[in-house]
Amino acid sequence: MPFFSGRFITLVIEEAIIFIFITLLDYPSMWVKLAAQVVVVVLNYVISKLFVFKNR
């Protein structure tokens, strides 16, 4: 369950980043999506290390 919760949290964060920067602030979509993916990958790694696979 922590794995799916972590992935869901990063999905919500990614969608928020895209909504704020593309829709509200009118930034270029390609760069915002690239930056959002980098943030999501880093957060998924940190969440996996700290919460999901901490016993292994």
mmCIF file as gemmi writes it, N, C-alpha and C atoms, coordinates in Angstrom:
data_model
loop_
_atom_site.group_PDB
_atom_site.id
_atom_site.type_symbol
_atom_site.label_atom_id
_atom_site.label_alt_id
_atom_site.label_comp_id
_atom_site.label_asym_id
_atom_site.label_entity_id
_atom_site.label_seq_id
_atom_site.pdbx_PDB_ins_code
_atom_site.Cartn_x
_atom_site.Cartn_y
_atom_site.Cartn_z
_atom_site.occupancy
_atom_site.B_iso_or_equiv
_atom_site.pdbx_formal_charge
_atom_site.auth_seq_id
_atom_site.auth_asym_id
_atom_site.pdbx_PDB_model_num
ATOM 1 N N . MET Axp A 1 ? 0.806 -1.209 0 1 0 ? 1 A 1
ATOM 2 C CA . MET Axp A 1 ? 0 0 0 1 0 ? 1 A 1
ATOM 3 C C . MET Axp A 1 ? 0.85 1.276 0 1 0 ? 1 A 1
ATOM 4 N N . PRO Axp A 2 ? 1.988 1.316 0.703 1 0 ? 2 A 1
ATOM 5 C CA . PRO Axp A 2 ? 2.799 2.536 0.662 1 0 ? 2 A 1
ATOM 6 C C . PRO Axp A 2 ? 3.31 2.855 -0.749 1 0 ? 2 A 1
ATOM 7 N N . PHE Axp A 3 ? 3.558 1.813 -1.545 1 0 ? 3 A 1
ATOM 8 C CA . PHE Axp A 3 ? 4.037 2.025 -2.91 1 0 ? 3 A 1
ATOM 9 C C . PHE Axp A 3 ? 2.998 2.787 -3.729 1 0 ? 3 A 1
ATOM 10 N N . PHE Axp A 4 ? 1.755 2.322 -3.698 1 0 ? 4 A 1
ATOM 11 C CA . PHE Axp A 4 ? 0.696 2.969 -4.468 1 0 ? 4 A 1
ATOM 12 C C . PHE Axp A 4 ? 0.377 4.353 -3.921 1 0 ? 4 A 1
ATOM 13 N N . SER Axp A 5 ? 0.451 4.518 -2.618 1 0 ? 5 A 1
ATOM 14 C CA . SER Axp A 5 ? 0.211 5.834 -2.019 1 0 ? 5 A 1
ATOM 15 C C . SER Axp A 5 ? 1.274 6.833 -2.46 1 0 ? 5 A 1
ATOM 16 N N . GLY Axp A 6 ? 2.525 6.396 -2.464 1 0 ? 6 A 1
ATOM 17 C CA . GLY Axp A 6 ? 3.608 7.266 -2.91 1 0 ? 6 A 1
ATOM 18 C C . GLY Axp A 6 ? 3.466 7.652 -4.368 1 0 ? 6 A 1
ATOM 19 N N . ARG Axp A 7 ? 3.108 6.69 -5.199 1 0 ? 7 A 1
ATOM 20 C CA . ARG Axp A 7 ? 2.91 6.982 -6.623 1 0 ? 7 A 1
ATOM 21 C C . ARG Axp A 7 ? 1.723 7.916 -6.839 1 0 ? 7 A 1
ATOM 22 N N . PHE Axp A 8 ? 0.675 7.735 -6.062 1 0 ? 8 A 1
ATOM 23 C CA . PHE Axp A 8 ? -0.489 8.613 -6.188 1 0 ? 8 A 1
ATOM 24 C C . PHE Axp A 8 ? -0.138 10.042 -5.775 1 0 ? 8 A 1
ATOM 25 N N . ILE Axp A 9 ? 0.632 10.179 -4.719 1 0 ? 9 A 1
ATOM 26 C CA . ILE Axp A 9 ? 1.052 11.51 -4.255 1 0 ? 9 A 1
ATOM 27 C C . ILE Axp A 9 ? 1.884 12.208 -5.336 1 0 ? 9 A 1
ATOM 28 N N . THR Axp A 10 ? 2.811 11.469 -5.949 1 0 ? 10 A 1
ATOM 29 C CA . THR Axp A 10 ? 3.631 12.093 -6.99 1 0 ? 10 A 1
ATOM 30 C C . THR Axp A 10 ? 2.802 12.408 -8.231 1 0 ? 10 A 1
ATOM 31 N N . LEU Axp A 11 ? 1.768 11.622 -8.506 1 0 ? 11 A 1
ATOM 32 C CA . LEU Axp A 11 ? 0.857 11.944 -9.617 1 0 ? 11 A 1
ATOM 33 C C . LEU Axp A 11 ? 0.147 13.265 -9.358 1 0 ? 11 A 1
ATOM 34 N N . VAL Axp A 12 ? -0.344 13.442 -8.143 1 0 ? 12 A 1
ATOM 35 C CA . VAL Axp A 12 ? -1.036 14.684 -7.785 1 0 ? 12 A 1
ATOM 36 C C . VAL Axp A 12 ? -0.071 15.872 -7.867 1 0 ? 12 A 1
ATOM 37 N N . ILE Axp A 13 ? 1.148 15.686 -7.405 1 0 ? 13 A 1
ATOM 38 C CA . ILE Axp A 13 ? 2.147 16.76 -7.48 1 0 ? 13 A 1
ATOM 39 C C . ILE Axp A 13 ? 2.449 17.115 -8.925 1 0 ? 13 A 1
ATOM 40 N N . GLU Axp A 14 ? 2.613 16.096 -9.778 1 0 ? 14 A 1
ATOM 41 C CA . GLU Axp A 14 ? 2.896 16.35 -11.188 1 0 ? 14 A 1
ATOM 42 C C . GLU Axp A 14 ? 1.755 17.113 -11.862 1 0 ? 14 A 1
ATOM 43 N N . GLU Axp A 15 ? 0.53 16.69 -11.6 1 0 ? 15 A 1
ATOM 44 C CA . GLU Axp A 15 ? -0.618 17.371 -12.194 1 0 ? 15 A 1
ATOM 45 C C . GLU Axp A 15 ? -0.728 18.813 -11.689 1 0 ? 15 A 1
ATOM 46 N N . ALA Axp A 16 ? -0.409 19.035 -10.424 1 0 ? 16 A 1
ATOM 47 C CA . ALA Axp A 16 ? -0.443 20.397 -9.874 1 0 ? 16 A 1
ATOM 48 C C . ALA Axp A 16 ? 0.613 21.276 -10.529 1 0 ? 16 A 1
ATOM 49 N N . ILE Axp A 17 ? 1.826 20.726 -10.707 1 0 ? 17 A 1
ATOM 50 C CA . ILE Axp A 17 ? 2.892 21.488 -11.372 1 0 ? 17 A 1
ATOM 51 C C . ILE Axp A 17 ? 2.471 21.86 -12.787 1 0 ? 17 A 1
ATOM 52 N N . ILE Axp A 18 ? 1.942 20.89 -13.513 1 0 ? 18 A 1
ATOM 53 C CA . ILE Axp A 18 ? 1.524 21.146 -14.898 1 0 ? 18 A 1
ATOM 54 C C . ILE Axp A 18 ? 0.402 22.163 -14.944 1 0 ? 18 A 1
ATOM 55 N N . PHE Axp A 19 ? -0.581 22.027 -14.079 1 0 ? 19 A 1
ATOM 56 C CA . PHE Axp A 19 ? -1.699 22.97 -14.069 1 0 ? 19 A 1
ATOM 57 C C . PHE Axp A 19 ? -1.237 24.384 -13.749 1 0 ? 19 A 1
ATOM 58 N N . ILE Axp A 20 ? -0.433 24.512 -12.708 1 0 ? 20 A 1
ATOM 59 C CA . ILE Axp A 20 ? 0.005 25.848 -12.287 1 0 ? 20 A 1
ATOM 60 C C . ILE Axp A 20 ? 0.873 26.521 -13.344 1 0 ? 20 A 1
ATOM 61 N N . PHE Axp A 21 ? 1.88 25.811 -13.825 1 0 ? 21 A 1
ATOM 62 C CA . PHE Axp A 21 ? 2.851 26.458 -14.707 1 0 ? 21 A 1
ATOM 63 C C . PHE Axp A 21 ? 2.386 26.578 -16.149 1 0 ? 21 A 1
ATOM 64 N N . ILE Axp A 22 ? 1.589 25.639 -16.646 1 0 ? 22 A 1
ATOM 65 C CA . ILE Axp A 22 ? 1.147 25.733 -18.041 1 0 ? 22 A 1
ATOM 66 C C . ILE Axp A 22 ? -0.16 26.508 -18.147 1 0 ? 22 A 1
ATOM 67 N N . THR Axp A 23 ? -1.136 26.143 -17.324 1 0 ? 23 A 1
ATOM 68 C CA . THR Axp A 23 ? -2.457 26.757 -17.443 1 0 ? 23 A 1
ATOM 69 C C . THR Axp A 23 ? -2.49 28.157 -16.838 1 0 ? 23 A 1
ATOM 70 N N . LEU Axp A 24 ? -1.992 28.304 -15.634 1 0 ? 24 A 1
ATOM 71 C CA . LEU Axp A 24 ? -2.114 29.591 -14.955 1 0 ? 24 A 1
ATOM 72 C C . LEU Axp A 24 ? -1.016 30.59 -15.333 1 0 ? 24 A 1
ATOM 73 N N . LEU Axp A 25 ? 0.226 30.111 -15.44 1 0 ? 25 A 1
ATOM 74 C CA . LEU Axp A 25 ? 1.348 31.017 -15.674 1 0 ? 25 A 1
ATOM 75 C C . LEU Axp A 25 ? 1.818 31.056 -17.122 1 0 ? 25 A 1
ATOM 76 N N . ASP Axp A 26 ? 1.268 30.176 -17.973 1 0 ? 26 A 1
ATOM 77 C CA . ASP Axp A 26 ? 1.534 30.155 -19.41 1 0 ? 26 A 1
ATOM 78 C C . ASP Axp A 26 ? 3.018 29.963 -19.748 1 0 ? 26 A 1
ATOM 79 N N . TYR Axp A 27 ? 3.663 29.038 -19.06 1 0 ? 27 A 1
ATOM 80 C CA . TYR Axp A 27 ? 5.038 28.665 -19.384 1 0 ? 27 A 1
ATOM 81 C C . TYR Axp A 27 ? 5.03 27.687 -20.556 1 0 ? 27 A 1
ATOM 82 N N . PRO Axp A 28 ? 6.155 27.528 -21.252 1 0 ? 28 A 1
ATOM 83 C CA . PRO Axp A 28 ? 6.218 26.554 -22.361 1 0 ? 28 A 1
ATOM 84 C C . PRO Axp A 28 ? 5.992 25.131 -21.852 1 0 ? 28 A 1
ATOM 85 N N . SER Axp A 29 ? 5.079 24.424 -22.499 1 0 ? 29 A 1
ATOM 86 C CA . SER Axp A 29 ? 4.642 23.129 -21.976 1 0 ? 29 A 1
ATOM 87 C C . SER Axp A 29 ? 5.739 22.067 -21.976 1 0 ? 29 A 1
ATOM 88 N N . MET Axp A 30 ? 6.596 22.055 -22.989 1 0 ? 30 A 1
ATOM 89 C CA . MET Axp A 30 ? 7.623 21.021 -23.051 1 0 ? 30 A 1
ATOM 90 C C . MET Axp A 30 ? 8.574 21.113 -21.861 1 0 ? 30 A 1
ATOM 91 N N . TRP Axp A 31 ? 9.007 22.306 -21.507 1 0 ? 31 A 1
ATOM 92 C CA . TRP Axp A 31 ? 9.955 22.481 -20.406 1 0 ? 31 A 1
ATOM 93 C C . TRP Axp A 31 ? 9.31 22.204 -19.057 1 0 ? 31 A 1
ATOM 94 N N . VAL Axp A 32 ? 8.057 22.582 -18.921 1 0 ? 32 A 1
ATOM 95 C CA . VAL Axp A 32 ? 7.353 22.318 -17.662 1 0 ? 32 A 1
ATOM 96 C C . VAL Axp A 32 ? 7.158 20.819 -17.478 1 0 ? 32 A 1
ATOM 97 N N . LYS Axp A 33 ? 6.781 20.117 -18.533 1 0 ? 33 A 1
ATOM 98 C CA . LYS Axp A 33 ? 6.593 18.67 -18.434 1 0 ? 33 A 1
ATOM 99 C C . LYS Axp A 33 ? 7.911 17.966 -18.13 1 0 ? 33 A 1
ATOM 100 N N . LEU Axp A 34 ? 8.99 18.438 -18.738 1 0 ? 34 A 1
ATOM 101 C CA . LEU Axp A 34 ? 10.308 17.857 -18.471 1 0 ? 34 A 1
ATOM 102 C C . LEU Axp A 34 ? 10.701 18.072 -17.006 1 0 ? 34 A 1
ATOM 103 N N . ALA Axp A 35 ? 10.527 19.286 -16.526 1 0 ? 35 A 1
ATOM 104 C CA . ALA Axp A 35 ? 10.859 19.583 -15.128 1 0 ? 35 A 1
ATOM 105 C C . ALA Axp A 35 ? 9.96 18.797 -14.172 1 0 ? 35 A 1
ATOM 106 N N . ALA Axp A 36 ? 8.691 18.669 -14.508 1 0 ? 36 A 1
ATOM 107 C CA . ALA Axp A 36 ? 7.764 17.908 -13.662 1 0 ? 36 A 1
ATOM 108 C C . ALA Axp A 36 ? 8.181 16.443 -13.604 1 0 ? 36 A 1
ATOM 109 N N . GLN Axp A 37 ? 8.626 15.882 -14.716 1 0 ? 37 A 1
ATOM 110 C CA . GLN Axp A 37 ? 9.077 14.487 -14.728 1 0 ? 37 A 1
ATOM 111 C C . GLN Axp A 37 ? 10.319 14.289 -13.871 1 0 ? 37 A 1
ATOM 112 N N . VAL Axp A 38 ? 11.227 15.258 -13.923 1 0 ? 38 A 1
ATOM 113 C CA . VAL Axp A 38 ? 12.426 15.173 -13.083 1 0 ? 38 A 1
ATOM 114 C C . VAL Axp A 38 ? 12.031 15.197 -11.607 1 0 ? 38 A 1
ATOM 115 N N . VAL Axp A 39 ? 11.137 16.082 -11.247 1 0 ? 39 A 1
ATOM 116 C CA . VAL Axp A 39 ? 10.662 16.169 -9.863 1 0 ? 39 A 1
ATOM 117 C C . VAL Axp A 39 ? 10.002 14.857 -9.448 1 0 ? 39 A 1
ATOM 118 N N . VAL Axp A 40 ? 9.187 14.29 -10.315 1 0 ? 40 A 1
ATOM 119 C CA . VAL Axp A 40 ? 8.481 13.051 -9.999 1 0 ? 40 A 1
ATOM 120 C C . VAL Axp A 40 ? 9.451 11.889 -9.83 1 0 ? 40 A 1
ATOM 121 N N . VAL Axp A 41 ? 10.44 11.783 -10.697 1 0 ? 41 A 1
ATOM 122 C CA . VAL Axp A 41 ? 11.414 10.693 -10.594 1 0 ? 41 A 1
ATOM 123 C C . VAL Axp A 41 ? 12.19 10.795 -9.283 1 0 ? 41 A 1
ATOM 124 N N . VAL Axp A 42 ? 12.625 11.998 -8.938 1 0 ? 42 A 1
ATOM 125 C CA . VAL Axp A 42 ? 13.372 12.192 -7.693 1 0 ? 42 A 1
ATOM 126 C C . VAL Axp A 42 ? 12.485 11.883 -6.491 1 0 ? 42 A 1
ATOM 127 N N . LEU Axp A 43 ? 11.257 12.369 -6.501 1 0 ? 43 A 1
ATOM 128 C CA . LEU Axp A 43 ? 10.348 12.088 -5.383 1 0 ? 43 A 1
ATOM 129 C C . LEU Axp A 43 ? 10.022 10.607 -5.266 1 0 ? 43 A 1
ATOM 130 N N . ASN Axp A 44 ? 9.817 9.93 -6.399 1 0 ? 44 A 1
ATOM 131 C CA . ASN Axp A 44 ? 9.56 8.487 -6.354 1 0 ? 44 A 1
ATOM 132 C C . ASN Axp A 44 ? 10.75 7.746 -5.761 1 0 ? 44 A 1
ATOM 133 N N . TYR Axp A 45 ? 11.94 8.153 -6.108 1 0 ? 45 A 1
ATOM 134 C CA . TYR Axp A 45 ? 13.138 7.519 -5.557 1 0 ? 45 A 1
ATOM 135 C C . TYR Axp A 45 ? 13.211 7.733 -4.039 1 0 ? 45 A 1
ATOM 136 N N . VAL Axp A 46 ? 13.012 8.971 -3.613 1 0 ? 46 A 1
ATOM 137 C CA . VAL Axp A 46 ? 13.097 9.292 -2.186 1 0 ? 46 A 1
ATOM 138 C C . VAL Axp A 46 ? 12.007 8.569 -1.405 1 0 ? 46 A 1
ATOM 139 N N . ILE Axp A 47 ? 10.785 8.586 -1.913 1 0 ? 47 A 1
ATOM 140 C CA . ILE Axp A 47 ? 9.688 7.906 -1.224 1 0 ? 47 A 1
ATOM 141 C C . ILE Axp A 47 ? 9.957 6.41 -1.141 1 0 ? 47 A 1
ATOM 142 N N . SER Axp A 48 ? 10.454 5.828 -2.23 1 0 ? 48 A 1
ATOM 143 C CA . SER Axp A 48 ? 10.758 4.393 -2.223 1 0 ? 48 A 1
ATOM 144 C C . SER Axp A 48 ? 11.852 4.067 -1.216 1 0 ? 48 A 1
ATOM 145 N N . LYS Axp A 49 ? 12.889 4.876 -1.165 1 0 ? 49 A 1
ATOM 146 C CA . LYS Axp A 49 ? 13.988 4.617 -0.234 1 0 ? 49 A 1
ATOM 147 C C . LYS Axp A 49 ? 13.571 4.801 1.223 1 0 ? 49 A 1
ATOM 148 N N . LEU Axp A 50 ? 12.795 5.84 1.502 1 0 ? 50 A 1
ATOM 149 C CA . LEU Axp A 50 ? 12.471 6.168 2.89 1 0 ? 50 A 1
ATOM 150 C C . LEU Axp A 50 ? 11.282 5.4 3.445 1 0 ? 50 A 1
ATOM 151 N N . PHE Axp A 51 ? 10.289 5.09 2.611 1 0 ? 51 A 1
ATOM 152 C CA . PHE Axp A 51 ? 9.046 4.544 3.138 1 0 ? 51 A 1
ATOM 153 C C . PHE Axp A 51 ? 8.704 3.146 2.616 1 0 ? 51 A 1
ATOM 154 N N . VAL Axp A 52 ? 8.927 2.899 1.352 1 0 ? 52 A 1
ATOM 155 C CA . VAL Axp A 52 ? 8.455 1.646 0.763 1 0 ? 52 A 1
ATOM 156 C C . VAL Axp A 52 ? 9.387 0.495 1.04 1 0 ? 52 A 1
ATOM 157 N N . PHE Axp A 53 ? 10.672 0.672 0.711 1 0 ? 53 A 1
ATOM 158 C CA . PHE Axp A 53 ? 11.632 -0.424 0.818 1 0 ? 53 A 1
ATOM 159 C C . PHE Axp A 53 ? 12.64 -0.191 1.94 1 0 ? 53 A 1
ATOM 160 N N . LYS Axp A 54 ? 12.208 0.401 3.03 1 0 ? 54 A 1
ATOM 161 C CA . LYS Axp A 54 ? 13.128 0.732 4.124 1 0 ? 54 A 1
ATOM 162 C C . LYS Axp A 54 ? 13.644 -0.492 4.862 1 0 ? 54 A 1
ATOM 163 N N . ASN Axp A 55 ? 12.922 -1.608 4.844 1 0 ? 55 A 1
ATOM 164 C CA . ASN Axp A 55 ? 13.334 -2.806 5.565 1 0 ? 55 A 1
ATOM 165 C C . ASN Axp A 55 ? 14.286 -3.694 4.769 1 0 ? 55 A 1
ATOM 166 N N . ARG Axp A 56 ? 14.489 -3.378 3.501 1 0 ? 56 A 1
ATOM 167 C CA . ARG Axp A 56 ? 15.307 -4.243 2.646 1 0 ? 56 A 1
ATOM 168 C C . ARG Axp A 56 ? 16.693 -3.695 2.478 1 0 ? 56 A 1
